[in-house]
Amino acid sequence: MGDTHNIGIAEIKIAKCPDKLRTVLGSCVGVAIFDRVSKVGGLAHVMLPDSSIGKGDKGKFADTAVDALIVDVAGAGGEHKRLMAKISGGASMFGTNVDKGIGERNIEAVKARLKKHMIRLAAEDVGGTKGRRMILDPASGEVTVQVIGAEPVVI
């Protein structure tokens, strides 16, 4: 059956089949990178778009989190040419006047970093005004996203 491991803000974790990874997002962006052949994947909970704006764990920022996640997934048996990504989150929870569009900036920063590393973005469920839960199943690469108040969807 496997275990489901929770990912907190600014954390990065790796899992192999049959384990799963789960996080809860608001304006933060969850980045799942996986290799369906080796059945390994990782999830990062990105809080801010760029490490030049502050200090913190590598998982806190889009640039450092994506870089570290790729290294960690490859180190666990993922092959770079087979890696794919799915992202979720980036909501404007309190309106752009309050949060200054941080969700949208996180989305764009994550996409730019994936592109830089030539990692294909296979699916996304981003934006809006509500938080969501995200679960990665490395066995299949499926990501289940549940926006608050809605039914779960698989992307």
C-alpha positions in Angstrom: 0.0 0.0 0.0 2.8 2.4 0.8 3.0 5.5 3.0 1.9 9.1 2.2 4.5 11.6 3.4 3.5 15.2 4.1 5.5 18.1 2.7 5.6 21.3 4.6 6.4 24.8 3.4 9.8 25.1 1.8 10.4 21.3 2.0 11.5 18.9 -0.6 11.0 15.2 -0.4 11.6 12.2 -2.6 9.5 9.0 -2.7 9.6 5.7 -4.6 6.7 3.4 -5.4 4.5 2.5 -3.5 4.9 5.7 -1.3 3.2 9.0 -2.1 3.9 12.6 -1.3 1.3 15.2 -0.2 1.2 19.0 0.4 -1.4 21.7 0.9 -1.0 24.9 -1.1 -2.3 28.5 -1.2 -0.1 31.0 -3.0 2.8 28.5 -2.8 3.4 26.2 -5.8 3.9 22.5 -5.5 6.4 21.1 -8.0 6.2 17.4 -8.7 9.1 15.9 -10.8 9.0 12.2 -11.6 10.3 9.4 -13.8 7.5 6.9 -14.6 10.0 4.2 -15.6 12.0 4.1 -12.4 8.8 5.0 -10.4 10.6 7.7 -8.4 9.5 11.2 -7.9 9.8 14.3 -5.7 7.7 17.2 -4.5 8.8 20.7 -3.5 6.7 23.3 -1.8 7.9 26.6 -3.2 7.0 29.7 -1.2 8.8 32.5 -3.2 9.9 33.0 -6.8 13.6 33.9 -6.4 16.4 33.2 -3.9 17.9 36.6 -4.5 15.0 38.2 -2.4 15.9 36.5 0.9 17.4 33.6 2.9 16.1 30.2 3.7 16.0 26.6 2.9 16.6 25.6 -0.8 13.0 24.4 -1.0 11.7 27.9 -0.2 12.5 29.5 -3.6 11.6 28.4 -7.2 15.1 28.6 -8.5 16.8 26.6 -5.8 13.9 24.2 -5.2 13.6 23.1 -8.8 17.4 22.7 -9.1 17.5 20.6 -5.9 14.5 18.6 -6.8 16.0 17.5 -10.1 19.2 16.5 -8.4 17.4 14.6 -5.7 15.1 12.7 -8.1 18.1 11.8 -10.3 20.0 10.7 -7.2 17.1 8.4 -6.3 17.2 6.7 -9.7 15.4 9.1 -12.1 16.9 9.6 -15.5 17.0 13.3 -16.6 15.8 12.6 -20.1 12.6 10.9 -18.7 11.8 13.5 -16.1 8.5 15.3 -16.3 6.9 17.9 -14.1 3.4 18.7 -12.9 2.6 21.8 -10.8 -0.2 23.1 -8.7 -1.0 26.0 -6.4 -0.2 29.7 -7.0 -3.6 30.9 -5.8 -4.3 34.6 -5.0 -5.8 33.8 -1.6 -6.4 37.3 -0.5 -6.5 39.3 -3.7 -3.6 40.8 -5.6 -3.8 44.0 -3.6 -2.9 42.1 -0.4 -0.6 39.4 -1.7 1.0 41.4 -4.6 0.5 38.6 -7.1 2.9 36.3 -5.4 1.1 33.2 -6.5 1.3 34.2 -10.2 5.0 35.1 -9.8 5.7 31.7 -8.2 4.0 30.0 -11.1 6.0 31.9 -13.7 9.3 31.4 -11.8 8.7 27.6 -11.5 7.9 27.3 -15.2 11.0 29.3 -16.2 13.2 27.1 -14.1 11.7 23.9 -15.5 12.2 25.2 -19.0 15.9 26.1 -18.2 16.5 22.5 -17.3 14.4 21.2 -20.3 12.0 19.4 -18.0 8.6 19.0 -19.7 5.6 20.4 -17.9 3.1 17.7 -18.4 0.2 19.3 -16.5 -0.8 22.1 -14.2 -3.6 23.1 -12.0 -2.8 26.7 -10.9 -4.2 30.1 -10.0 -7.6 30.9 -8.8 -8.5 32.1 -5.3 -8.7 28.9 -3.3 -6.1 26.6 -1.7 -5.7 23.0 -2.8 -4.2 19.7 -1.8 -1.7 18.0 -4.1 -0.7 14.3 -4.0 2.0 12.8 -6.2 2.0 9.0 -6.9 5.5 8.3 -8.3 4.3 4.8 -9.5 2.3 6.4 -12.3 3.2 10.1 -12.3 -0.4 10.9 -11.4 -1.0 14.1 -9.4 -4.3 14.4 -7.6 -5.4 17.9 -6.9 -8.3 18.9 -4.8 -9.3 22.6 -4.7 -11.0 23.4 -1.4 -14.8 22.8 -1.8 -14.4 20.8 -5.1 -13.9 17.1 -6.1 -10.4 15.8 -6.6 -9.1 15.7 -10.1 -6.1 13.8 -11.6 -3.7 15.8 -13.7 
